[in-house]
Amino acid sequence: MWDRNDLALLESEKLERLPVMLTPAEAMDILHVGKNTIYRLLASGALQGIRIGRSWRISGDALEYFMLGVPDDNLR
């Protein structure tokens, strides 16, 4: 899975390849998943996002942590 060194490496080598906030459509393209899957991940909390009105936004960090399998406790 992951260890603290992986998390430290991620933090120390932040690349500016992802925007600060992504739309679900952008996250779908990056993860290669469908619309239902991305909204299911957001609703379950497996992928952290925030609601702005009726829209979802996903931080670049949350998406990177999700791809690495880092538990969401480390995002808080």
KOLLO-468340 format. One record per residue: residue number from 1; residue in three letters; chain; x, y, z of N, C-alpha, C, O, CB in turn. Coordinates in steps of 0.1 Angstrom, whole numbers, plus 5000, padded with zeros to 4 digits. Atoms other than C-alpha are relative to their C-alpha. Glycine has a CB too. Example, Ala and Ser with C-alpha at 12.3 -4.5 7.8 and 13.67 -1.06 7.14 Angstrom:
// residues 2
+-----+-----+---+------+------+------+-------+-------+-------+------+------+------+------+------+------+-------+-------+-------+
|   k |   r | c | n.c1 | n.c2 | n.c3 | ca.c1 | ca.c2 | ca.c3 | c.c1 | c.c2 | c.c3 | o.c1 | o.c2 | o.c3 | cb.c1 | cb.c2 | cb.c3 |
+-----+-----+---+------+------+------+-------+-------+-------+------+------+------+------+------+------+-------+-------+-------+
|   1 | Ala | A | 5009 | 4988 | 5000 |  5123 |  4955 |  5078 | 5009 | 5012 | 5000 | 5019 | 5012 | 5007 |  4990 |  5000 |  5012 |
|   2 | Ser | A | 4991 | 4989 | 5000 |  5137 |  4989 |  5071 | 4992 | 5011 | 5008 | 4997 | 5022 | 5009 |  5004 |  5005 |  4986 |
+-----+-----+---+------+------+------+-------+-------+-------+------+------+------+------+------+------+-------+-------+-------+
// end
This chain:
// residues 76
+-----+-----+---+------+------+------+-------+-------+-------+------+------+------+------+------+------+-------+-------+-------+
|   k |   r | c | n.c1 | n.c2 | n.c3 | ca.c1 | ca.c2 | ca.c3 | c.c1 | c.c2 | c.c3 | o.c1 | o.c2 | o.c3 | cb.c1 | cb.c2 | cb.c3 |
+-----+-----+---+------+------+------+-------+-------+-------+------+------+------+------+------+------+-------+-------+-------+
|   1 | Met | A | 5008 | 4988 | 5000 |  5000 |  5000 |  5000 | 5009 | 5012 | 5000 | 5016 | 5015 | 4990 |  4990 |  5000 |  5012 |
|   2 | Trp | A | 4992 | 4987 | 4999 |  5017 |  5033 |  5011 | 5006 | 5001 | 5014 | 5001 | 4994 | 5023 |  4991 |  5012 |  4997 |
|   3 | Asp | A | 4994 | 4998 | 4987 |  5039 |  5044 |  5039 | 5002 | 5015 | 5001 | 5000 | 5023 | 4992 |  5013 |  4992 |  5002 |
|   4 | Arg | A | 4998 | 4985 | 4997 |  5048 |  5078 |  5054 | 5010 | 5006 | 4990 | 5009 | 5017 | 4987 |  5005 |  5002 |  5014 |
|   5 | Asn | A | 4990 | 4995 | 5010 |  5078 |  5081 |  5030 | 4993 | 5003 | 4987 | 4997 | 5013 | 4980 |  5011 |  4989 |  4998 |
|   6 | Asp | A | 5008 | 4997 | 5012 |  5054 |  5079 |  5000 | 4993 | 5013 | 5001 | 4993 | 5022 | 4992 |  4991 |  4989 |  4997 |
|   7 | Leu | A | 5007 | 4987 | 4998 |  5033 |  5107 |  5015 | 5010 | 5012 | 5001 | 5006 | 5022 | 4995 |  4992 |  4999 |  5013 |
|   8 | Ala | A | 4990 | 4989 | 4999 |  5064 |  5128 |  5023 | 5005 | 5003 | 4986 | 5007 | 5015 | 4983 |  5011 |  4996 |  5010 |
|   9 | Leu | A | 4995 | 4998 | 5013 |  5077 |  5123 |  4988 | 4989 | 5007 | 4991 | 4993 | 5017 | 4984 |  5003 |  4986 |  4993 |
|  10 | Leu | A | 5011 | 4993 | 5008 |  5043 |  5134 |  4973 | 5000 | 5014 | 5004 | 4998 | 5023 | 4996 |  4987 |  4993 |  5003 |
|  11 | Glu | A | 5000 | 4986 | 4995 |  5043 |  5165 |  4995 | 5012 | 5008 | 4996 | 5011 | 5019 | 4992 |  4999 |  5000 |  5016 |
|  12 | Ser | A | 4988 | 4993 | 5003 |  5079 |  5174 |  4988 | 5002 | 5002 | 4985 | 5008 | 5011 | 4981 |  5012 |  4993 |  5005 |
|  13 | Glu | A | 4999 | 4999 | 5015 |  5076 |  5169 |  4950 | 4987 | 5004 | 4993 | 4984 | 4998 | 4982 |  5005 |  4987 |  4995 |
|  14 | Lys | A | 5013 | 4996 | 5006 |  5043 |  5186 |  4943 | 5003 | 5006 | 4986 | 5011 | 5015 | 4985 |  4993 |  5010 |  5009 |
|  15 | Leu | A | 4999 | 4995 | 5014 |  5041 |  5190 |  4906 | 4988 | 5008 | 4996 | 4977 | 5006 | 5001 |  5002 |  4988 |  4990 |
|  16 | Glu | A | 5011 | 4991 | 5004 |  5020 |  5217 |  4890 | 4993 | 4994 | 4988 | 4989 | 5002 | 4979 |  5005 |  5014 |  4998 |
|  17 | Arg | A | 5007 | 5006 | 5011 |  5005 |  5192 |  4866 | 4985 | 4999 | 5001 | 4978 | 4998 | 4991 |  5006 |  4986 |  4998 |
|  18 | Leu | A | 5015 | 5000 | 4998 |  4970 |  5192 |  4881 | 4996 | 5014 | 5005 | 5003 | 5020 | 5012 |  4996 |  4989 |  5010 |
|  19 | Pro | A | 5005 | 4988 | 4995 |  4949 |  5223 |  4886 | 4997 | 4999 | 5015 | 4996 | 4988 | 5020 |  4987 |  5005 |  4992 |
|  20 | Val | A | 5003 | 5000 | 4986 |  4941 |  5233 |  4922 | 4987 | 4993 | 5002 | 4985 | 4985 | 5011 |  5000 |  5014 |  5006 |
|  21 | Met | A | 5014 | 5006 | 4999 |  4904 |  5223 |  4917 | 4996 | 4994 | 4987 | 4999 | 5001 | 4976 |  4990 |  5010 |  5005 |
|  22 | Leu | A | 5004 | 5007 | 5013 |  4890 |  5199 |  4891 | 4984 | 4998 | 5001 | 4979 | 4997 | 5012 |  5007 |  4987 |  4998 |
|  23 | Thr | A | 5014 | 5004 | 5001 |  4854 |  5193 |  4879 | 5000 | 4985 | 5000 | 5010 | 4978 | 4997 |  4994 |  5007 |  4988 |
|  24 | Pro | A | 5001 | 5014 | 5002 |  4841 |  5158 |  4880 | 5003 | 4995 | 4986 | 5009 | 4984 | 4985 |  4986 |  4996 |  5004 |
|  25 | Ala | A | 4997 | 5004 | 5014 |  4844 |  5157 |  4842 | 5015 | 4999 | 4998 | 5020 | 4989 | 4992 |  4994 |  5010 |  4990 |
|  26 | Glu | A | 4986 | 5000 | 5001 |  4881 |  5165 |  4845 | 5006 | 4987 | 5007 | 5015 | 4981 | 5002 |  5007 |  5012 |  5005 |
|  27 | Ala | A | 4995 | 5012 | 4992 |  4886 |  5138 |  4872 | 4996 | 4987 | 4993 | 5004 | 4978 | 4993 |  4994 |  5000 |  5014 |
|  28 | Met | A | 5004 | 5012 | 5008 |  4867 |  5113 |  4850 | 5010 | 4997 | 4989 | 5014 | 4986 | 4987 |  4986 |  5002 |  4994 |
|  29 | Asp | A | 4990 | 5001 | 5010 |  4892 |  5119 |  4822 | 5013 | 4994 | 5005 | 5019 | 4986 | 4999 |  5002 |  5013 |  4993 |
|  30 | Ile | A | 4987 | 5004 | 4994 |  4922 |  5115 |  4845 | 4999 | 4985 | 5004 | 5009 | 4978 | 5002 |  5003 |  5009 |  5011 |
|  31 | Leu | A | 5001 | 5014 | 4994 |  4909 |  5083 |  4862 | 4994 | 4990 | 4990 | 4995 | 4978 | 4992 |  4990 |  5001 |  5012 |
|  32 | His | A | 5006 | 5009 | 5010 |  4893 |  5069 |  4830 | 4988 | 4992 | 5006 | 4987 | 4980 | 5004 |  5011 |  4990 |  4995 |
|  33 | Val | A | 5012 | 5006 | 4995 |  4860 |  5062 |  4847 | 4988 | 5008 | 4995 | 4989 | 5019 | 4990 |  5000 |  5000 |  5016 |
|  34 | Gly | A | 5012 | 4994 | 5005 |  4824 |  5070 |  4839 | 4994 | 5010 | 5010 | 4999 | 5011 | 5021 |  4990 |  4990 |  4996 |
|  35 | Lys | A | 5007 | 4989 | 4991 |  4801 |  5097 |  4853 | 4994 | 4993 | 5012 | 4996 | 4999 | 5023 |  4989 |  5006 |  4992 |
|  36 | Asn | A | 5006 | 5006 | 4988 |  4782 |  5073 |  4876 | 5011 | 4996 | 5010 | 5009 | 4997 | 5022 |  4992 |  4988 |  4996 |
|  37 | Thr | A | 4989 | 5004 | 4991 |  4815 |  5060 |  4890 | 5006 | 5012 | 5008 | 5008 | 5011 | 5020 |  5011 |  4993 |  4993 |
|  38 | Ile | A | 4994 | 4989 | 4993 |  4829 |  5094 |  4898 | 4991 | 5006 | 5011 | 4995 | 5009 | 5022 |  5004 |  5011 |  4990 |
|  39 | Tyr | A | 5010 | 4994 | 4990 |  4797 |  5106 |  4915 | 4998 | 4990 | 5012 | 4995 | 4994 | 5023 |  4987 |  5003 |  4993 |
|  40 | Arg | A | 5001 | 5010 | 4989 |  4795 |  5073 |  4935 | 5012 | 5001 | 5009 | 5011 | 5000 | 5021 |  4999 |  4985 |  4994 |
|  41 | Leu | A | 4988 | 4998 | 4992 |  4831 |  5078 |  4947 | 4999 | 5013 | 5009 | 5003 | 5012 | 5020 |  5013 |  5001 |  4991 |
|  42 | Leu | A | 5002 | 4987 | 4993 |  4823 |  5114 |  4957 | 4989 | 4998 | 5011 | 4992 | 5002 | 5023 |  4996 |  5011 |  4991 |
|  43 | Ala | A | 5011 | 5002 | 4990 |  4790 |  5104 |  4975 | 5004 | 4991 | 5011 | 5000 | 4993 | 5023 |  4988 |  4994 |  4993 |
|  44 | Ser | A | 4996 | 5009 | 4989 |  4807 |  5076 |  4994 | 5011 | 5005 | 5008 | 5014 | 5000 | 5019 |  5004 |  4986 |  4994 |
|  45 | Gly | A | 4989 | 4995 | 4993 |  4836 |  5097 |  5005 | 5013 | 4994 | 4996 | 5024 | 4997 | 5002 |  4998 |  4999 |  5014 |
|  46 | Ala | A | 4987 | 5007 | 5004 |  4862 |  5074 |  4988 | 5009 | 5010 | 4993 | 5021 | 5009 | 4994 |  4997 |  4988 |  4991 |
|  47 | Leu | A | 4993 | 4989 | 5006 |  4872 |  5104 |  4968 | 4994 | 5013 | 5006 | 4983 | 5016 | 5005 |  4998 |  5001 |  4984 |
|  48 | Gln | A | 5004 | 4988 | 4993 |  4871 |  5137 |  4987 | 4997 | 5011 | 4990 | 5005 | 5013 | 4981 |  5010 |  5004 |  5010 |
|  49 | Gly | A | 5004 | 4988 | 5008 |  4853 |  5166 |  4971 | 4992 | 5009 | 5008 | 4988 | 5006 | 5019 |  4993 |  4996 |  4987 |
|  50 | Ile | A | 5008 | 4990 | 4993 |  4834 |  5197 |  4981 | 4988 | 5003 | 4991 | 4990 | 5003 | 4978 |  5008 |  5012 |  5004 |
|  51 | Arg | A | 5011 | 4995 | 5008 |  4800 |  5208 |  4970 | 4999 | 5015 | 5000 | 5001 | 5021 | 5011 |  4986 |  4994 |  5006 |
|  52 | Ile | A | 5002 | 4986 | 5002 |  4795 |  5243 |  4957 | 4986 | 5001 | 4993 | 4985 | 5000 | 4981 |  5012 |  5007 |  4992 |
|  53 | Gly | A | 5013 | 5000 | 5005 |  4758 |  5247 |  4953 | 4996 | 4985 | 4996 | 4997 | 4976 | 5005 |  4998 |  5009 |  4987 |
|  54 | Arg | A | 5003 | 5013 | 5005 |  4748 |  5217 |  4932 | 5012 | 4993 | 4993 | 5011 | 4982 | 4988 |  4988 |  5000 |  4990 |
|  55 | Ser | A | 4988 | 5005 | 5007 |  4783 |  5212 |  4917 | 5010 | 4995 | 5010 | 5011 | 4999 | 5021 |  5006 |  5011 |  4992 |
|  56 | Trp | A | 4989 | 5006 | 4993 |  4812 |  5191 |  4929 | 5013 | 5006 | 4995 | 5014 | 5009 | 4983 |  5000 |  4985 |  4999 |
|  57 | Arg | A | 4987 | 4997 | 5004 |  4848 |  5202 |  4929 | 5009 | 4991 | 5008 | 5007 | 4987 | 5020 |  5004 |  5015 |  5003 |
|  58 | Ile | A | 4990 | 5010 | 4994 |  4878 |  5179 |  4936 | 5014 | 5007 | 5000 | 5018 | 5012 | 4990 |  5000 |  4987 |  4992 |
|  59 | Ser | A | 4986 | 4994 | 5000 |  4912 |  5192 |  4947 | 5010 | 4991 | 4994 | 5008 | 4979 | 4993 |  5004 |  5003 |  5015 |
|  60 | Gly | A | 4990 | 5008 | 5007 |  4942 |  5181 |  4928 | 5007 | 4990 | 5010 | 5010 | 4979 | 5007 |  5011 |  5009 |  4994 |
|  61 | Asp | A | 4994 | 5008 | 4990 |  4957 |  5168 |  4961 | 4991 | 4988 | 5003 | 4996 | 4976 | 5005 |  5002 |  5008 |  5013 |
|  62 | Ala | A | 5009 | 5011 | 4997 |  4926 |  5147 |  4969 | 5000 | 4989 | 4988 | 5000 | 4977 | 4991 |  4985 |  5005 |  5001 |
|  63 | Leu | A | 4999 | 5010 | 5011 |  4928 |  5131 |  4934 | 5013 | 4993 | 5000 | 5013 | 4980 | 4998 |  4998 |  5008 |  4987 |
|  64 | Glu | A | 4987 | 5006 | 4999 |  4965 |  5124 |  4938 | 5000 | 4989 | 5011 | 5004 | 4978 | 5009 |  5011 |  5010 |  5002 |
|  65 | Tyr | A | 5001 | 5009 | 4989 |  4959 |  5108 |  4972 | 4991 | 4988 | 4997 | 4995 | 4977 | 5001 |  4995 |  5007 |  5013 |
|  66 | Phe | A | 5009 | 5011 | 5004 |  4930 |  5087 |  4958 | 5008 | 4991 | 4991 | 5007 | 4979 | 4993 |  4988 |  5006 |  4993 |
|  67 | Met | A | 4993 | 5009 | 5010 |  4952 |  5074 |  4930 | 5011 | 4992 | 5007 | 5014 | 4981 | 5003 |  5006 |  5009 |  4989 |
|  68 | Leu | A | 4989 | 5007 | 4993 |  4980 |  5065 |  4955 | 4994 | 4991 | 5011 | 5001 | 4982 | 5016 |  5008 |  5010 |  5007 |
|  69 | Gly | A | 5006 | 5009 | 4990 |  4955 |  5048 |  4978 | 5002 | 5005 | 5015 | 5001 | 4997 | 5024 |  5005 |  4986 |  4999 |
|  70 | Val | A | 4998 | 4995 | 4987 |  4962 |  5071 |  5007 | 4987 | 5002 | 5007 | 4978 | 5008 | 5001 |  5008 |  5014 |  5000 |
|  71 | Pro | A | 5013 | 4998 | 4993 |  4934 |  5071 |  5034 | 4997 | 5015 | 5001 | 5006 | 5023 | 5002 |  5001 |  4993 |  5014 |
|  72 | Asp | A | 5004 | 4986 | 5000 |  4914 |  5103 |  5034 | 5003 | 5007 | 5013 | 5002 | 5019 | 5014 |  4986 |  5001 |  4997 |
|  73 | Asp | A | 4996 | 4994 | 4987 |  4924 |  5109 |  5071 | 5012 | 5009 | 4998 | 5013 | 5019 | 5006 |  5003 |  4989 |  5010 |
|  74 | Asn | A | 4988 | 4992 | 5002 |  4956 |  5124 |  5057 | 4998 | 5013 | 4993 | 5007 | 5021 | 4992 |  5010 |  4992 |  4993 |
|  75 | Leu | A | 5003 | 4988 | 5007 |  4938 |  5151 |  5038 | 4995 | 5011 | 5010 | 4994 | 5022 | 5006 |  4990 |  4998 |  4990 |
|  76 | Arg | A | 5006 | 4991 | 4990 |  4924 |  5167 |  5070 | 5010 | 5007 | 5008 | 5007 | 5015 | 5016 |  4990 |  4994 |  5009 |
+-----+-----+---+------+------+------+-------+-------+-------+------+------+------+------+------+------+-------+-------+-------+
// end
